[in-house]
Amino acid sequence: MIKLNELSPPKGARRCSKRVGRGTGSGRGKTAGRGAKGQKSRSGGNVRPGYEGGQMPLQRRLPKRGFRNIFKKKYAVINLRDLKRFEKGAVVDAKVLMDVGLVSGRWYGVKLLGNGAIDYPLVIRVNKCSERARKNIEAAGGQVELV
């Protein structure tokens, strides 16, 4: 029987790391594989990502387009077809949707869209609702509450 404390990788599966700068006899002494002189041979010395040696970098040469609204509110979207899993007369809110796994991640609120159909009454508490979804739910005898 194999025991966890007796497990080990097969011979040759794990290599030792290269030890550099340990004398000329090691074959990796003196400059330790860094070449001779220059910024990249110094300790802590290297060029930042995107640096092109003083040439105008690519991210500055390309034209800038568009606008990103940093105050945009991101809503978690659910559709009517997703509500089929709830039984008749159930109260569906953000907490319930998270527990079931329909909504996850960071969001500002929940928005209900009218993709699909539902034919039994539900009480739905969301932040936003499309007109089509509202009509479908109210036609089935349910209600939509905006919170």
Secondary structure as GFF3:
##gff-version 3
##sequence-region A 1 147
A	DSSP	three_ten_helix	4	6	.	.	.	ID=ss1
A	DSSP	three_ten_helix	24	26	.	.	.	ID=ss2
A	DSSP	three_ten_helix	39	41	.	.	.	ID=ss3
A	DSSP	alpha_helix	58	61	.	.	.	ID=ss4
A	DSSP	beta_strand	75	79	.	.	.	ID=ss5
A	DSSP	three_ten_helix	80	85	.	.	.	ID=ss6
A	DSSP	beta_strand	91	92	.	.	.	ID=ss7
A	DSSP	alpha_helix	94	100	.	.	.	ID=ss8
A	DSSP	beta_strand	109	113	.	.	.	ID=ss9
A	DSSP	beta_strand	123	126	.	.	.	ID=ss10
A	DSSP	beta_strand	128	129	.	.	.	ID=ss11
A	DSSP	alpha_helix	131	139	.	.	.	ID=ss12
A	DSSP	beta_strand	143	146	.	.	.	ID=ss13
###
